[in-house]
Amino acid sequence: MKIKLKEIFSNPSLCLATGFGIGLLPIAPGTYGSILGMVLFLILAHLYLPLSWLILFIFILYFISYFAVQSALKIIKKPDPGEIVIDEVLGMMLVMIVVPQDPKWALLAFILFRTFDIFKPWPINKVDRKLKNALGVILDDFLAAVYSGIIIVGIRLF
């Protein structure tokens, strides 16, 4: 089903799931969703909130987003529609937790996250193929963020 911008802003679930309409962009909506996630994280980080609050906020947003994605899937009627980008937003926010405040590290995090999200190595590919529901939509990007975070932490340690 083709979603119109008007529908997005009249439905809170669609609004959140599509990253406030970013998911309607015709080219690379997941990339733009990832950029939104990075920008949101950087804004929150510059509020000088404790890291534990940022982590709590991200996981509360994961919880809320699960229900938003579940609702959006019923409207869009596709298993993992490109219009839903909250998974990329959250995945990028999650990986940014371990990224030093340096543009080079942020760029590396972005490249790693998008690479894992697009190419879906094991077990991300299993999740993507087997879970055709809200959990699957969110979990594959969560795993892409975890993989990216592990690599960033590994590079920083060595």
PyRosetta script that sets phi, psi and omega in degrees:
from pyrosetta import init, pose_from_sequence

init()
pose = pose_from_sequence("MKIKLKEIFSNPSLCLATGFGIGLLPIAPGTYGSILGMVLFLILAHLYLPLSWLILFIFILYFISYFAVQSALKIIKKPDPGEIVIDEVLGMMLVMIVVPQDPKWALLAFILFRTFDIFKPWPINKVDRKLKNALGVILDDFLAAVYSGIIIVGIRLF")
pose.set_psi(1, 132.9)
pose.set_omega(1, 177.6)
pose.set_phi(2, -81.4)
pose.set_psi(2, 125.6)
pose.set_omega(2, -178.5)
pose.set_phi(3, -97.1)
pose.set_psi(3, 140.9)
pose.set_omega(3, 176.9)
pose.set_phi(4, -101.9)
pose.set_psi(4, 150.3)
pose.set_omega(4, -179.1)
pose.set_phi(5, -56.1)
pose.set_psi(5, -36.7)
pose.set_omega(5, 179.2)
pose.set_phi(6, -59.1)
pose.set_psi(6, -40.2)
pose.set_omega(6, 178.9)
pose.set_phi(7, -64.8)
pose.set_psi(7, -37.7)
pose.set_omega(7, -178.0)
pose.set_phi(8, -58.2)
pose.set_psi(8, -48.4)
pose.set_omega(8, -174.1)
pose.set_phi(9, -83.2)
pose.set_psi(9, -4.0)
pose.set_omega(9, 174.4)
pose.set_phi(10, -102.1)
pose.set_psi(10, -3.5)
pose.set_omega(10, -178.8)
pose.set_phi(11, -129.5)
pose.set_psi(11, 107.8)
pose.set_omega(11, -177.1)
pose.set_phi(12, -57.0)
pose.set_psi(12, -36.2)
pose.set_omega(12, 179.1)
pose.set_phi(13, -65.5)
pose.set_psi(13, -46.4)
pose.set_omega(13, 177.6)
pose.set_phi(14, -64.2)
pose.set_psi(14, -38.5)
pose.set_omega(14, -179.8)
pose.set_phi(15, -60.7)
pose.set_psi(15, -48.6)
pose.set_omega(15, 179.6)
pose.set_phi(16, -68.3)
pose.set_psi(16, -48.1)
pose.set_omega(16, -175.9)
pose.set_phi(17, -61.0)
pose.set_psi(17, -33.9)
pose.set_omega(17, -179.2)
pose.set_phi(18, -92.6)
pose.set_psi(18, 10.7)
pose.set_omega(18, 179.7)
pose.set_phi(19, 62.0)
pose.set_psi(19, 46.9)
pose.set_omega(19, 179.8)
pose.set_phi(20, 60.7)
pose.set_psi(20, 33.8)
pose.set_omega(20, 176.5)
pose.set_phi(21, 97.3)
pose.set_psi(21, -8.6)
pose.set_omega(21, 179.8)
pose.set_phi(22, -59.5)
pose.set_psi(22, -32.7)
pose.set_omega(22, 179.9)
pose.set_phi(23, -63.8)
pose.set_psi(23, -12.6)
pose.set_omega(23, 178.3)
pose.set_phi(24, -86.1)
pose.set_psi(24, -6.9)
pose.set_omega(24, 178.2)
pose.set_phi(25, -60.4)
pose.set_psi(25, 138.0)
pose.set_omega(25, -172.8)
pose.set_phi(26, -72.2)
pose.set_psi(26, -24.6)
pose.set_omega(26, -177.7)
pose.set_phi(27, -122.8)
pose.set_psi(27, 128.4)
pose.set_omega(27, 173.2)
pose.set_phi(28, 53.1)
pose.set_psi(28, 51.4)
pose.set_omega(28, 179.8)
pose.set_phi(29, -61.7)
pose.set_psi(29, -32.8)
pose.set_omega(29, 178.4)
pose.set_phi(30, -65.1)
pose.set_psi(30, -35.9)
pose.set_omega(30, 177.4)
pose.set_phi(31, -65.8)
pose.set_psi(31, -43.9)
pose.set_omega(31, 178.2)
pose.set_phi(32, -67.7)
pose.set_psi(32, -34.6)
pose.set_omega(32, 175.2)
pose.set_phi(33, -63.4)
pose.set_psi(33, -39.3)
pose.set_omega(33, 177.7)
pose.set_phi(34, -64.7)
pose.set_psi(34, -40.8)
pose.set_omega(34, 177.2)
pose.set_phi(35, -62.5)
pose.set_psi(35, -42.7)
pose.set_omega(35, 177.2)
pose.set_phi(36, -58.6)
pose.set_psi(36, -43.1)
pose.set_omega(36, 178.5)
pose.set_phi(37, -60.7)
pose.set_psi(37, -42.3)
pose.set_omega(37, 179.0)
pose.set_phi(38, -64.6)
pose.set_psi(38, -45.4)
pose.set_omega(38, -179.2)
pose.set_phi(39, -63.0)
pose.set_psi(39, -45.1)
pose.set_omega(39, 178.7)
pose.set_phi(40, -59.9)
pose.set_psi(40, -43.2)
pose.set_omega(40, 179.4)
pose.set_phi(41, -62.9)
pose.set_psi(41, -44.8)
pose.set_omega(41, -178.8)
pose.set_phi(42, -63.5)
pose.set_psi(42, -38.0)
pose.set_omega(42, 176.5)
pose.set_phi(43, -63.0)
pose.set_psi(43, -47.6)
pose.set_omega(43, 180.0)
pose.set_phi(44, -63.8)
pose.set_psi(44, -40.1)
pose.set_omega(44, -179.7)
pose.set_phi(45, -64.3)
pose.set_psi(45, -32.9)
pose.set_omega(45, -179.9)
pose.set_phi(46, -80.4)
pose.set_psi(46, -1.1)
pose.set_omega(46, 171.7)
pose.set_phi(47, -84.6)
pose.set_psi(47, -1.4)
pose.set_omega(47, 178.6)
pose.set_phi(48, 59.2)
pose.set_psi(48, 37.3)
pose.set_omega(48, 173.4)
pose.set_phi(49, -75.8)
pose.set_psi(49, 149.6)
pose.set_omega(49, 175.1)
pose.set_phi(50, -60.3)
pose.set_psi(50, 146.1)
pose.set_omega(50, -179.5)
pose.set_phi(51, -55.1)
pose.set_psi(51, -38.3)
pose.set_omega(51, -179.9)
pose.set_phi(52, -61.1)
pose.set_psi(52, -34.2)
pose.set_omega(52, 178.0)
pose.set_phi(53, -69.7)
pose.set_psi(53, -40.2)
pose.set_omega(53, 177.5)
pose.set_phi(54, -61.8)
pose.set_psi(54, -45.1)
pose.set_omega(54, 179.4)
pose.set_phi(55, -62.8)
pose.set_psi(55, -45.1)
pose.set_omega(55, 178.2)
pose.set_phi(56, -60.4)
pose.set_psi(56, -44.3)
pose.set_omega(56, 179.0)
pose.set_phi(57, -58.9)
pose.set_psi(57, -45.7)
pose.set_omega(57, -179.3)
pose.set_phi(58, -61.7)
pose.set_psi(58, -43.6)
pose.set_omega(58, -178.4)
pose.set_phi(59, -72.3)
pose.set_psi(59, -30.8)
pose.set_omega(59, 172.7)
pose.set_phi(60, -65.6)
pose.set_psi(60, -41.0)
pose.set_omega(60, 178.0)
pose.set_phi(61, -64.9)
pose.set_psi(61, -36.3)
pose.set_omega(61, 174.1)
pose.set_phi(62, -58.9)
pose.set_psi(62, -46.8)
pose.set_omega(62, -178.6)
pose.set_phi(63, -60.5)
pose.set_psi(63, -49.9)
pose.set_omega(63, 179.9)
pose.set_phi(64, -63.4)
pose.set_psi(64, -40.4)
pose.set_omega(64, -177.6)
pose.set_phi(65, -65.5)
pose.set_psi(65, -31.8)
pose.set_omega(65, 177.2)
pose.set_phi(66, -55.0)
pose.set_psi(66, -47.4)
pose.set_omega(66, -178.4)
pose.set_phi(67, -70.8)
pose.set_psi(67, -35.0)
pose.set_omega(67, 177.0)
pose.set_phi(68, -64.8)
pose.set_psi(68, -43.1)
pose.set_omega(68, 179.1)
pose.set_phi(69, -65.8)
pose.set_psi(69, -42.7)
pose.set_omega(69, 178.5)
pose.set_phi(70, -56.4)
pose.set_psi(70, -46.2)
pose.set_omega(70, 179.0)
pose.set_phi(71, -66.4)
pose.set_psi(71, -43.5)
pose.set_omega(71, -179.0)
pose.set_phi(72, -63.8)
pose.set_psi(72, -37.3)
pose.set_omega(72, 179.1)
pose.set_phi(73, -62.1)
pose.set_psi(73, -35.8)
pose.set_omega(73, 178.1)
pose.set_phi(74, -66.5)
pose.set_psi(74, -32.2)
pose.set_omega(74, -179.5)
pose.set_phi(75, -80.7)
pose.set_psi(75, -45.0)
pose.set_omega(75, -175.2)
pose.set_phi(76, -76.8)
pose.set_psi(76, -33.1)
pose.set_omega(76, 176.2)
pose.set_phi(77, 62.6)
pose.set_psi(77, 40.6)
pose.set_omega(77, 171.4)
pose.set_phi(78, -133.8)
pose.set_psi(78, 149.7)
pose.set_omega(78, -175.5)
pose.set_phi(79, -65.2)
pose.set_psi(79, -43.4)
pose.set_omega(79, 178.5)
pose.set_phi(80, -143.3)
pose.set_psi(80, 73.7)
pose.set_omega(80, -173.7)
pose.set_phi(81, -69.0)
pose.set_psi(81, 141.9)
pose.set_omega(81, 178.0)
pose.set_phi(82, -62.8)
pose.set_psi(82, -21.5)
pose.set_omega(82, 179.8)
pose.set_phi(83, -65.9)
pose.set_psi(83, -27.2)
pose.set_omega(83, 178.9)
pose.set_phi(84, -82.8)
pose.set_psi(84, 114.1)
pose.set_omega(84, -177.5)
pose.set_phi(85, -122.7)
pose.set_psi(85, 1.4)
pose.set_omega(85, 179.6)
pose.set_phi(86, -60.7)
pose.set_psi(86, -28.0)
pose.set_omega(86, 177.5)
pose.set_phi(87, -64.8)
pose.set_psi(87, -39.0)
pose.set_omega(87, 175.6)
pose.set_phi(88, -70.5)
pose.set_psi(88, -40.2)
pose.set_omega(88, 178.0)
pose.set_phi(89, -57.1)
pose.set_psi(89, -50.8)
pose.set_omega(89, -177.8)
pose.set_phi(90, -68.0)
pose.set_psi(90, -40.5)
pose.set_omega(90, 179.0)
pose.set_phi(91, -60.0)
pose.set_psi(91, -43.6)
pose.set_omega(91, 179.5)
pose.set_phi(92, -67.8)
pose.set_psi(92, -39.2)
pose.set_omega(92, 177.0)
pose.set_phi(93, -61.8)
pose.set_psi(93, -40.4)
pose.set_omega(93, -178.8)
pose.set_phi(94, -63.8)
pose.set_psi(94, -47.6)
pose.set_omega(94, -178.8)
pose.set_phi(95, -66.7)
pose.set_psi(95, -29.6)
pose.set_omega(95, -179.5)
pose.set_phi(96, -65.2)
pose.set_psi(96, -16.7)
pose.set_omega(96, 178.2)
pose.set_phi(97, -57.9)
pose.set_psi(97, -35.8)
pose.set_omega(97, -175.8)
pose.set_phi(98, -99.8)
pose.set_psi(98, 6.1)
pose.set_omega(98, -176.2)
pose.set_phi(99, -92.7)
pose.set_psi(99, 126.8)
pose.set_omega(99, 174.2)
pose.set_phi(100, -62.7)
pose.set_psi(100, 155.1)
pose.set_omega(100, 180.0)
pose.set_phi(101, -77.6)
pose.set_psi(101, 78.4)
pose.set_omega(101, -178.9)
pose.set_phi(102, -149.6)
pose.set_psi(102, 128.9)
pose.set_omega(102, -176.7)
pose.set_phi(103, -56.6)
pose.set_psi(103, -32.8)
pose.set_omega(103, 179.7)
pose.set_phi(104, -64.7)
pose.set_psi(104, -41.2)
pose.set_omega(104, 178.8)
pose.set_phi(105, -68.5)
pose.set_psi(105, -39.7)
pose.set_omega(105, 178.5)
pose.set_phi(106, -63.1)
pose.set_psi(106, -41.2)
pose.set_omega(106, 178.0)
pose.set_phi(107, -64.3)
pose.set_psi(107, -43.0)
pose.set_omega(107, 177.2)
pose.set_phi(108, -60.9)
pose.set_psi(108, -44.1)
pose.set_omega(108, 179.0)
pose.set_phi(109, -60.2)
pose.set_psi(109, -43.6)
pose.set_omega(109, 179.6)
pose.set_phi(110, -61.8)
pose.set_psi(110, -48.0)
pose.set_omega(110, -179.1)
pose.set_phi(111, -62.8)
pose.set_psi(111, -45.6)
pose.set_omega(111, 179.1)
pose.set_phi(112, -61.4)
pose.set_psi(112, -48.7)
pose.set_omega(112, -177.9)
pose.set_phi(113, -60.3)
pose.set_psi(113, -47.8)
pose.set_omega(113, -179.2)
pose.set_phi(114, -64.4)
pose.set_psi(114, -37.1)
pose.set_omega(114, 178.7)
pose.set_phi(115, -62.7)
pose.set_psi(115, -48.9)
pose.set_omega(115, 179.2)
pose.set_phi(116, -65.7)
pose.set_psi(116, -36.2)
pose.set_omega(116, 179.9)
pose.set_phi(117, -67.9)
pose.set_psi(117, -38.8)
pose.set_omega(117, -177.7)
pose.set_phi(118, -78.8)
pose.set_psi(118, -47.0)
pose.set_omega(118, -174.2)
pose.set_phi(119, -87.6)
pose.set_psi(119, -19.0)
pose.set_omega(119, 173.1)
pose.set_phi(120, 46.7)
pose.set_psi(120, 69.6)
pose.set_omega(120, 174.7)
pose.set_phi(121, -68.2)
pose.set_psi(121, 168.5)
pose.set_omega(121, 179.2)
pose.set_phi(122, -61.4)
pose.set_psi(122, 140.2)
pose.set_omega(122, -1.5)
pose.set_phi(123, -91.6)
pose.set_psi(123, 8.0)
pose.set_omega(123, -179.9)
pose.set_phi(124, -58.8)
pose.set_psi(124, -41.4)
pose.set_omega(124, -179.3)
pose.set_phi(125, -63.7)
pose.set_psi(125, -34.5)
pose.set_omega(125, 177.3)
pose.set_phi(126, -64.6)
pose.set_psi(126, -46.6)
pose.set_omega(126, 179.2)
pose.set_phi(127, -60.4)
pose.set_psi(127, -45.1)
pose.set_omega(127, -177.7)
pose.set_phi(128, -62.7)
pose.set_psi(128, -38.2)
pose.set_omega(128, -178.5)
pose.set_phi(129, -79.6)
pose.set_psi(129, -36.7)
pose.set_omega(129, -171.8)
pose.set_phi(130, -91.6)
pose.set_psi(130, -33.4)
pose.set_omega(130, -176.8)
pose.set_phi(131, -100.7)
pose.set_psi(131, 94.9)
pose.set_omega(131, -180.0)
pose.set_phi(132, -98.3)
pose.set_psi(132, 60.0)
pose.set_omega(132, -178.8)
pose.set_phi(133, -151.9)
pose.set_psi(133, -173.2)
pose.set_omega(133, -177.6)
pose.set_phi(134, -59.4)
pose.set_psi(134, -40.0)
pose.set_omega(134, 179.5)
pose.set_phi(135, -61.8)
pose.set_psi(135, -43.6)
pose.set_omega(135, 179.1)
pose.set_phi(136, -63.5)
pose.set_psi(136, -40.6)
pose.set_omega(136, 179.2)
pose.set_phi(137, -59.3)
pose.set_psi(137, -43.3)
pose.set_omega(137, -176.2)
pose.set_phi(138, -82.1)
pose.set_psi(138, -38.9)
pose.set_omega(138, -172.5)
pose.set_phi(139, -67.3)
pose.set_psi(139, -36.9)
pose.set_omega(139, -178.5)
pose.set_phi(140, -64.8)
pose.set_psi(140, -36.0)
pose.set_omega(140, 177.4)
pose.set_phi(141, -75.6)
pose.set_psi(141, -31.4)
pose.set_omega(141, 174.2)
pose.set_phi(142, -60.5)
pose.set_psi(142, -46.2)
pose.set_omega(142, 179.3)
pose.set_phi(143, -65.7)
pose.set_psi(143, -38.1)
pose.set_omega(143, 176.2)
pose.set_phi(144, -60.8)
pose.set_psi(144, -37.8)
pose.set_omega(144, 177.8)
pose.set_phi(145, -67.9)
pose.set_psi(145, -41.1)
pose.set_omega(145, 178.9)
pose.set_phi(146, -62.9)
pose.set_psi(146, -47.1)
pose.set_omega(146, 177.5)
pose.set_phi(147, -57.1)
pose.set_psi(147, -46.8)
pose.set_omega(147, -179.1)
pose.set_phi(148, -62.1)
pose.set_psi(148, -43.2)
pose.set_omega(148, 179.2)
pose.set_phi(149, -62.8)
pose.set_psi(149, -41.3)
pose.set_omega(149, 178.7)
pose.set_phi(150, -61.4)
pose.set_psi(150, -44.0)
pose.set_omega(150, 179.7)
pose.set_phi(151, -64.9)
pose.set_psi(151, -42.9)
pose.set_omega(151, 179.9)
pose.set_phi(152, -63.2)
pose.set_psi(152, -46.2)
pose.set_omega(152, 178.5)
pose.set_phi(153, -62.0)
pose.set_psi(153, -42.7)
pose.set_omega(153, 178.5)
pose.set_phi(154, -59.5)
pose.set_psi(154, -45.1)
pose.set_omega(154, 178.7)
pose.set_phi(155, -63.5)
pose.set_psi(155, -41.9)
pose.set_omega(155, -178.8)
pose.set_phi(156, -65.8)
pose.set_psi(156, -32.1)
pose.set_omega(156, -178.6)
pose.set_phi(157, -78.3)
pose.set_psi(157, -24.4)
pose.set_omega(157, -174.9)
pose.set_phi(158, -118.5)
pose.dump_pdb("model.pdb")
